[in-house]
């Protein structure tokens, strides 16, 4: 974080500054700002966020021991640390992020990119950060820091030397993206797709589309909207962008795209395609598995182009990326038994894309095995969407369908109903029983996809399988 005095921070937060010992109001603080005491270091600021299961106020002492010099709290604590008492710690975190970004932006060199979409946010964020990091200091979220805590924590990592801030915005309800993006007003707003991920929390896909459009509405009026023109709901956001005086850059695989991919070829080594941008055509070899990641690469190339990075440079840098992130189409195991651990998250769209990738990268003498868990937060569509994935797995001729967990049982029943029987589809109530089955069932030449929503935890099963067959 940039250096601010204790008095300045208290004024920004409208809080009650309570000094300890010989500390003065003009003492400067420029350390890490976080709600996790384990992330503290000397000079840090600890934000004591209350929670349903744990209360950050109980960890102020641990933060102090790790080097924190200031605690932002909702009530005074007994620990010997300077405190700023505020009504709402999470709101205070946002207020501090807004102020820090505004001060750095006033210097004139900081550019901000906001990314949202039902799928692909984290991969696109990582792609874009890789491209921009060769241009100057770039700050981007760790993992999927895209909520009311993670987004401000990321913003507070910037300094006066930061040239690019890449922010990822998730949403659990209407208005979430508007609040988070409103903290920074991005120069570039990237909208990837509107799908059924979290649709249960929004009341349907049209409401989800309105929520994603909040990013375009929160961007600076003279900024740029980078839109997936292959998705009609995203393409329709052009009108909103134009009405705000924004430039629009479209990406996709259709003829309407300004940054376009064609001639896709998917193999176990990655995806090859031709990128057309700025009147030129260039080959791209994307080592991250899955044709669906090409659109994420296109979004990153388009956004980087808005910021002055040539397509040639962007492509060259993308070709160095080996995996999107841990648990996202992550290759594990060995050449004998290849495990693809993609169980960080799952929606109907990403589940279907992962299954198609499994089918595409498996050779004629190899066997496809899909280890599948539940997709969360689908609301009233959950049953039919699990049915649809079960049917798709059979129609793609996935040779072993291993369903784990009671919440995913309907997927198993659908696969059997479609004709996957005689041990082609099996069900296990928990990860341990599934692991014991797979440990003896998997054989040389198997290509294994592990996929579920994060809350189901199959990523840990994927790790166990990867270690067993490495």
PLY file of the C-alpha trace (Angstrom):
ply
format ascii 1.0
element vertex 470
property float x
property float y
property float z
element edge 469
property int vertex1
property int vertex2
end_header
0.00 0.00 0.00
1.09 3.60 -0.45
2.28 5.33 2.70
-0.48 7.07 4.69
-0.40 8.44 8.20
-2.57 6.96 10.91
-4.48 10.23 11.05
-5.10 10.16 7.28
-6.39 6.60 7.43
-8.71 7.43 10.33
-10.04 10.44 8.42
-10.67 8.35 5.27
-12.54 5.74 7.31
-14.35 8.23 9.54
-13.14 6.14 12.48
-11.99 6.70 16.04
-8.16 6.54 16.19
-6.89 4.99 19.44
-3.12 5.25 19.72
-0.99 2.88 21.78
2.27 3.78 23.48
4.50 6.36 21.82
2.83 6.06 18.39
1.89 9.47 16.92
-0.97 10.36 14.56
1.51 11.29 11.83
3.15 7.84 11.89
3.22 6.46 8.35
1.97 2.99 7.47
2.58 1.29 4.10
2.39 -2.45 4.74
0.05 -5.23 3.66
-3.66 -4.74 4.30
-5.59 -7.96 4.86
-8.36 -9.67 6.84
-6.25 -12.80 7.38
-3.82 -12.60 10.29
-1.67 -15.27 8.60
-0.85 -12.78 5.84
0.54 -10.15 8.18
4.14 -8.94 8.03
6.01 -6.11 9.73
4.16 -2.82 9.19
0.84 -4.43 8.16
-2.75 -3.34 8.71
-5.15 -6.00 10.00
-8.84 -5.61 9.24
-10.88 -7.48 11.87
-13.75 -8.74 9.77
-16.57 -10.38 11.71
-17.90 -13.60 10.24
-20.50 -16.29 10.73
-17.94 -18.87 11.92
-14.91 -16.82 12.98
-14.56 -13.26 14.19
-11.47 -11.38 13.12
-11.40 -9.54 16.45
-10.20 -12.80 18.05
-7.11 -12.75 15.80
-5.86 -9.22 16.43
-3.25 -10.61 18.84
-1.99 -13.03 16.19
-1.80 -10.20 13.68
0.16 -8.10 16.17
2.59 -10.94 16.81
3.15 -11.26 13.05
4.07 -7.58 12.74
0.80 -5.67 12.26
0.98 -2.08 13.51
-2.66 -1.09 13.04
-5.97 -2.90 13.52
-9.21 -1.71 11.97
-11.91 -2.97 14.33
-15.63 -2.65 14.96
-15.11 -2.44 18.72
-12.00 -1.82 20.83
-9.89 -4.87 21.70
-7.48 -5.37 24.61
-4.43 -6.12 22.47
-1.63 -3.53 22.64
-1.96 -2.28 19.08
-3.10 1.04 17.62
-6.73 0.73 16.52
-9.21 2.58 14.37
-12.76 1.79 15.47
-15.31 1.86 12.64
-18.99 0.81 12.34
-18.30 -1.72 9.52
-14.85 -3.22 8.92
-15.64 -4.49 5.41
-17.01 -1.09 4.37
-13.88 0.51 5.84
-11.71 -1.81 3.74
-13.56 -0.63 0.63
-13.25 3.03 1.63
-9.51 2.67 2.11
-9.13 0.93 -1.27
-11.10 3.69 -3.01
-8.88 6.39 -1.49
-5.59 4.63 -2.25
-6.55 3.97 -5.88
-7.70 7.59 -6.31
-4.41 8.92 -4.98
-2.29 6.69 -7.20
-4.49 7.39 -10.20
-4.05 11.13 -9.66
-0.40 10.60 -10.54
-1.55 9.91 -14.09
0.16 6.60 -14.94
-2.17 3.97 -13.44
-4.53 2.12 -15.78
-7.24 -0.15 -14.41
-8.85 -3.16 -16.07
-11.99 -4.78 -14.64
-12.97 -8.31 -15.65
-16.27 -10.11 -15.09
-18.23 -12.99 -16.55
-19.92 -16.20 -15.48
-16.82 -18.23 -16.38
-13.22 -17.50 -17.23
-12.53 -14.48 -14.99
-9.51 -15.90 -13.19
-7.93 -17.38 -16.32
-8.38 -14.13 -18.24
-7.00 -12.17 -15.30
-3.91 -14.37 -15.25
-3.47 -14.14 -19.01
-3.73 -10.35 -18.99
-1.44 -9.97 -15.98
1.18 -12.08 -17.76
0.95 -9.84 -20.84
1.05 -6.56 -18.91
3.79 -7.54 -16.46
6.40 -7.10 -19.20
5.18 -3.53 -19.71
5.38 -2.34 -16.11
4.48 -3.11 -12.50
1.19 -5.00 -12.56
-1.05 -5.87 -9.63
-3.65 -8.62 -10.07
-5.67 -10.76 -7.66
-4.19 -13.82 -6.00
-6.34 -16.85 -6.81
-9.96 -15.68 -7.19
-9.91 -12.59 -4.98
-13.00 -11.08 -6.55
-15.50 -10.46 -3.75
-16.17 -7.66 -1.24
-12.99 -8.56 0.64
-10.68 -9.96 -2.03
-11.16 -7.14 -4.53
-10.28 -4.29 -2.11
-7.38 -6.30 -0.64
-5.97 -6.59 -4.17
-6.50 -2.89 -4.88
-4.58 -2.01 -1.71
-1.47 -3.78 -3.00
-0.78 -0.99 -5.49
1.97 1.60 -5.04
2.88 4.80 -6.83
5.01 2.66 -9.18
2.10 0.46 -10.24
1.25 0.88 -13.90
-1.62 -1.60 -14.23
-4.26 -2.84 -11.81
-6.20 -5.86 -13.07
-9.33 -6.41 -10.98
-11.59 -9.45 -11.15
-15.21 -8.91 -10.13
-17.50 -11.71 -9.05
-21.05 -11.30 -7.87
-23.36 -13.11 -5.49
-26.30 -10.73 -5.94
-27.41 -7.78 -8.06
-25.40 -4.67 -7.23
-22.25 -6.53 -6.13
-20.25 -5.68 -9.25
-21.50 -2.08 -9.23
-20.19 -1.63 -5.68
-16.81 -3.24 -6.30
-16.14 -1.72 -9.72
-17.38 1.62 -8.41
-14.38 1.70 -6.07
-12.00 2.11 -9.03
-14.02 3.02 -12.18
-12.02 0.85 -14.62
-10.52 2.31 -17.78
-11.19 -1.01 -19.53
-14.26 -3.16 -18.75
-14.01 -6.78 -19.96
-17.17 -8.91 -20.03
-16.51 -12.56 -20.91
-19.85 -14.34 -20.96
-23.24 -14.67 -19.33
-23.97 -18.22 -18.24
-25.75 -20.17 -15.55
-22.99 -19.96 -12.96
-24.61 -18.61 -9.75
-27.86 -18.05 -11.67
-29.78 -19.31 -8.65
-28.68 -16.25 -6.69
-29.83 -13.84 -9.38
-33.19 -15.29 -10.33
-32.30 -16.38 -13.87
-29.94 -15.73 -16.73
-31.40 -12.36 -17.77
-30.88 -11.05 -14.25
-27.34 -12.42 -14.42
-26.79 -10.47 -17.65
-27.96 -7.26 -15.98
-25.57 -7.91 -13.09
-22.60 -8.40 -15.45
-23.47 -5.18 -17.30
-22.87 -3.30 -14.04
-19.15 -3.38 -14.89
-19.75 -1.44 -18.12
-21.90 1.06 -16.22
-19.17 1.54 -13.59
-16.30 2.16 -16.05
-15.03 5.63 -16.83
-17.19 7.24 -19.55
-14.19 7.75 -21.83
-13.06 4.16 -21.32
-13.32 1.01 -23.39
-15.68 -1.97 -23.17
-14.13 -5.26 -24.33
-17.09 -7.52 -25.08
-17.55 -11.12 -26.16
-19.56 -10.61 -29.34
-20.20 -14.36 -29.67
-22.46 -14.13 -26.60
-25.63 -12.22 -27.55
-26.25 -11.07 -23.98
-22.74 -9.64 -23.74
-22.88 -8.18 -27.27
-26.07 -6.36 -26.26
-24.04 -4.38 -23.71
-22.61 -2.41 -26.63
-25.60 -0.06 -26.48
-24.92 0.71 -22.81
-21.25 1.33 -23.53
-21.93 3.61 -26.50
-24.53 5.55 -24.51
-21.80 6.31 -21.98
-19.37 7.50 -24.65
-17.18 4.40 -24.46
-15.25 2.72 -27.25
-16.22 -0.92 -27.87
-13.81 -3.69 -28.88
-15.37 -7.05 -29.67
-13.65 -10.42 -29.34
-14.76 -13.90 -30.32
-14.67 -16.43 -33.11
-17.38 -14.90 -35.28
-16.93 -12.47 -38.14
-18.15 -9.52 -36.03
-15.15 -9.71 -33.69
-12.36 -7.14 -33.82
-10.01 -9.66 -32.19
-10.83 -13.07 -33.60
-9.67 -16.69 -33.46
-10.10 -19.19 -36.28
-8.91 -22.66 -37.27
-8.87 -24.08 -33.74
-7.16 -27.43 -33.22
-7.24 -29.04 -29.77
-4.67 -31.65 -28.67
-3.24 -32.95 -25.42
-0.45 -30.38 -25.85
-2.86 -27.43 -25.92
-4.83 -25.48 -28.50
-3.54 -24.04 -31.77
-5.36 -21.32 -33.64
-4.90 -18.24 -35.80
-5.45 -14.85 -34.14
-6.68 -12.00 -36.31
-6.21 -8.54 -34.82
-5.39 -5.08 -36.14
-5.44 -6.35 -39.71
-2.83 -9.06 -39.09
-3.02 -12.84 -38.66
-0.70 -14.67 -36.26
-0.56 -18.24 -34.93
-1.12 -18.88 -31.23
-0.17 -22.06 -29.40
-1.97 -21.96 -26.05
-0.57 -24.56 -23.69
-3.49 -24.23 -21.27
-5.79 -27.15 -22.02
-9.23 -26.55 -23.52
-10.56 -24.74 -26.55
-12.77 -22.65 -24.25
-9.65 -20.87 -22.98
-9.08 -19.41 -26.44
-11.85 -16.88 -25.78
-10.14 -15.95 -22.51
-6.92 -15.41 -24.46
-8.79 -13.27 -26.99
-10.18 -11.09 -24.19
-6.69 -10.64 -22.76
-5.21 -9.79 -26.17
-8.02 -7.30 -26.84
-7.68 -5.60 -23.44
-3.89 -5.44 -23.78
-4.33 -3.90 -27.22
-6.45 -1.13 -25.74
-3.52 -0.41 -23.40
-1.05 -0.24 -26.28
0.39 -3.77 -26.33
0.68 -5.24 -29.82
-1.03 -8.52 -30.64
2.37 -10.00 -31.53
3.77 -9.23 -28.07
0.61 -10.39 -26.33
0.63 -13.71 -28.20
4.31 -14.33 -27.50
3.73 -13.82 -23.77
0.60 -15.98 -23.68
2.56 -18.83 -25.21
4.72 -18.96 -22.07
1.71 -19.69 -19.80
1.62 -23.38 -18.87
-1.49 -23.55 -16.66
-4.26 -21.06 -15.97
-3.98 -21.60 -12.22
-3.92 -24.46 -9.76
-7.02 -26.67 -10.04
-7.99 -25.13 -13.39
-7.35 -27.66 -16.16
-4.18 -28.52 -14.25
-2.32 -31.54 -15.71
-1.19 -34.02 -13.04
-0.18 -37.67 -12.98
2.12 -38.95 -15.71
2.15 -39.89 -19.37
0.71 -43.26 -18.33
-2.31 -41.89 -16.47
-2.96 -38.20 -17.06
-5.11 -36.44 -14.48
-6.72 -33.09 -15.40
-7.73 -31.40 -12.16
-10.34 -28.78 -13.03
-12.30 -28.87 -9.78
-11.79 -25.32 -8.55
-15.23 -24.40 -9.83
-17.99 -25.67 -12.08
-21.01 -24.36 -13.94
-22.99 -26.02 -16.72
-20.94 -24.14 -19.31
-17.54 -24.91 -17.84
-18.51 -28.53 -17.11
-19.56 -29.04 -20.72
-16.39 -27.37 -22.01
-14.18 -29.55 -19.81
-15.92 -32.75 -20.95
-15.51 -31.75 -24.60
-11.84 -31.05 -23.97
-11.42 -34.51 -22.40
-12.95 -36.09 -25.48
-10.83 -34.00 -27.84
-7.45 -34.73 -26.25
-7.89 -38.48 -25.80
-6.40 -40.67 -28.52
-8.04 -43.72 -30.10
-6.05 -46.13 -27.92
-6.70 -44.20 -24.72
-9.69 -44.20 -22.37
-11.73 -41.22 -21.16
-12.65 -41.12 -17.46
-14.72 -38.28 -15.99
-14.85 -37.90 -12.20
-17.72 -35.50 -11.60
-19.25 -33.80 -8.59
-22.10 -31.37 -8.10
-22.47 -27.92 -9.61
-23.52 -25.46 -6.91
-25.68 -22.32 -6.84
-27.94 -23.22 -9.77
-31.20 -22.71 -7.92
-34.29 -24.26 -9.47
-32.35 -25.22 -12.63
-29.99 -27.55 -10.72
-31.83 -30.77 -11.53
-32.15 -30.25 -15.26
-28.58 -28.95 -15.58
-27.18 -32.05 -13.88
-29.35 -34.11 -16.21
-27.92 -32.27 -19.19
-24.32 -32.91 -18.13
-25.04 -36.61 -17.59
-26.50 -36.86 -21.08
-23.60 -34.93 -22.61
-21.01 -37.19 -20.97
-22.65 -40.24 -22.53
-23.07 -38.63 -25.94
-19.38 -37.67 -25.93
-18.67 -41.37 -25.35
-16.91 -40.81 -22.04
-16.01 -44.40 -21.23
-16.05 -44.21 -17.43
-18.30 -41.74 -15.60
-17.53 -41.63 -11.89
-20.03 -39.51 -9.96
-19.15 -38.47 -6.41
-21.50 -37.10 -3.74
-25.22 -37.24 -3.12
-25.82 -33.79 -4.63
-24.58 -35.11 -7.98
-26.53 -38.37 -7.95
-29.01 -37.06 -10.50
-26.14 -36.73 -13.00
-25.39 -40.42 -12.44
-29.04 -41.43 -12.92
-29.21 -39.43 -16.16
-26.08 -41.10 -17.50
-27.54 -44.53 -16.79
-30.83 -43.53 -18.42
-28.94 -42.45 -21.54
-27.29 -45.86 -21.80
-24.16 -45.68 -19.65
-24.56 -48.88 -17.67
-22.67 -52.12 -17.00
-20.11 -50.22 -14.83
-19.63 -47.48 -17.42
-21.21 -45.11 -14.90
-20.65 -45.59 -11.17
-21.65 -43.64 -8.09
-19.83 -43.11 -4.78
-21.15 -41.19 -1.80
-17.78 -39.72 -0.81
-14.27 -39.01 -2.04
-12.56 -41.79 -0.10
-14.65 -44.55 -1.67
-14.22 -42.96 -5.11
-10.45 -42.80 -4.59
-10.23 -46.47 -3.64
-12.19 -47.42 -6.77
-10.10 -45.23 -9.06
-6.82 -46.38 -7.52
-7.49 -49.89 -8.77
-9.60 -49.07 -11.86
-7.33 -46.61 -13.66
-4.86 -48.08 -16.12
-2.21 -47.02 -18.59
-3.59 -44.79 -21.31
-6.38 -43.29 -19.19
-7.12 -39.59 -19.46
-9.00 -38.50 -16.33
-10.98 -35.29 -15.80
-11.85 -34.28 -12.21
-14.54 -31.58 -12.16
-16.91 -30.11 -9.57
-17.81 -26.88 -7.87
-15.31 -25.58 -5.34
-17.62 -26.26 -2.39
-17.69 -29.98 -3.23
-13.93 -30.25 -2.81
-13.11 -32.74 -5.57
-9.94 -30.74 -6.26
-8.44 -32.60 -3.29
-9.41 -35.93 -4.86
-7.73 -34.74 -8.06
-4.55 -33.98 -6.12
-4.60 -37.44 -4.51
-5.00 -39.12 -7.88
-2.24 -37.00 -9.39
0.13 -38.01 -6.62
-0.83 -41.68 -6.88
-0.17 -41.87 -10.60
2.82 -39.53 -10.87
0 1
1 2
2 3
3 4
4 5
5 6
6 7
7 8
8 9
9 10
10 11
11 12
12 13
13 14
14 15
15 16
16 17
17 18
18 19
19 20
20 21
21 22
22 23
23 24
24 25
25 26
26 27
27 28
28 29
29 30
30 31
31 32
32 33
33 34
34 35
35 36
36 37
37 38
38 39
39 40
40 41
41 42
42 43
43 44
44 45
45 46
46 47
47 48
48 49
49 50
50 51
51 52
52 53
53 54
54 55
55 56
56 57
57 58
58 59
59 60
60 61
61 62
62 63
63 64
64 65
65 66
66 67
67 68
68 69
69 70
70 71
71 72
72 73
73 74
74 75
75 76
76 77
77 78
78 79
79 80
80 81
81 82
82 83
83 84
84 85
85 86
86 87
87 88
88 89
89 90
90 91
91 92
92 93
93 94
94 95
95 96
96 97
97 98
98 99
99 100
100 101
101 102
102 103
103 104
104 105
105 106
106 107
107 108
108 109
109 110
110 111
111 112
112 113
113 114
114 115
115 116
116 117
117 118
118 119
119 120
120 121
121 122
122 123
123 124
124 125
125 126
126 127
127 128
128 129
129 130
130 131
131 132
132 133
133 134
134 135
135 136
136 137
137 138
138 139
139 140
140 141
141 142
142 143
143 144
144 145
145 146
146 147
147 148
148 149
149 150
150 151
151 152
152 153
153 154
154 155
155 156
156 157
157 158
158 159
159 160
160 161
161 162
162 163
163 164
164 165
165 166
166 167
167 168
168 169
169 170
170 171
171 172
172 173
173 174
174 175
175 176
176 177
177 178
178 179
179 180
180 181
181 182
182 183
183 184
184 185
185 186
186 187
187 188
188 189
189 190
190 191
191 192
192 193
193 194
194 195
195 196
196 197
197 198
198 199
199 200
200 201
201 202
202 203
203 204
204 205
205 206
206 207
207 208
208 209
209 210
210 211
211 212
212 213
213 214
214 215
215 216
216 217
217 218
218 219
219 220
220 221
221 222
222 223
223 224
224 225
225 226
226 227
227 228
228 229
229 230
230 231
231 232
232 233
233 234
234 235
235 236
236 237
237 238
238 239
239 240
240 241
241 242
242 243
243 244
244 245
245 246
246 247
247 248
248 249
249 250
250 251
251 252
252 253
253 254
254 255
255 256
256 257
257 258
258 259
259 260
260 261
261 262
262 263
263 264
264 265
265 266
266 267
267 268
268 269
269 270
270 271
271 272
272 273
273 274
274 275
275 276
276 277
277 278
278 279
279 280
280 281
281 282
282 283
283 284
284 285
285 286
286 287
287 288
288 289
289 290
290 291
291 292
292 293
293 294
294 295
295 296
296 297
297 298
298 299
299 300
300 301
301 302
302 303
303 304
304 305
305 306
306 307
307 308
308 309
309 310
310 311
311 312
312 313
313 314
314 315
315 316
316 317
317 318
318 319
319 320
320 321
321 322
322 323
323 324
324 325
325 326
326 327
327 328
328 329
329 330
330 331
331 332
332 333
333 334
334 335
335 336
336 337
337 338
338 339
339 340
340 341
341 342
342 343
343 344
344 345
345 346
346 347
347 348
348 349
349 350
350 351
351 352
352 353
353 354
354 355
355 356
356 357
357 358
358 359
359 360
360 361
361 362
362 363
363 364
364 365
365 366
366 367
367 368
368 369
369 370
370 371
371 372
372 373
373 374
374 375
375 376
376 377
377 378
378 379
379 380
380 381
381 382
382 383
383 384
384 385
385 386
386 387
387 388
388 389
389 390
390 391
391 392
392 393
393 394
394 395
395 396
396 397
397 398
398 399
399 400
400 401
401 402
402 403
403 404
404 405
405 406
406 407
407 408
408 409
409 410
410 411
411 412
412 413
413 414
414 415
415 416
416 417
417 418
418 419
419 420
420 421
421 422
422 423
423 424
424 425
425 426
426 427
427 428
428 429
429 430
430 431
431 432
432 433
433 434
434 435
435 436
436 437
437 438
438 439
439 440
440 441
441 442
442 443
443 444
444 445
445 446
446 447
447 448
448 449
449 450
450 451
451 452
452 453
453 454
454 455
455 456
456 457
457 458
458 459
459 460
460 461
461 462
462 463
463 464
464 465
465 466
466 467
467 468
468 469
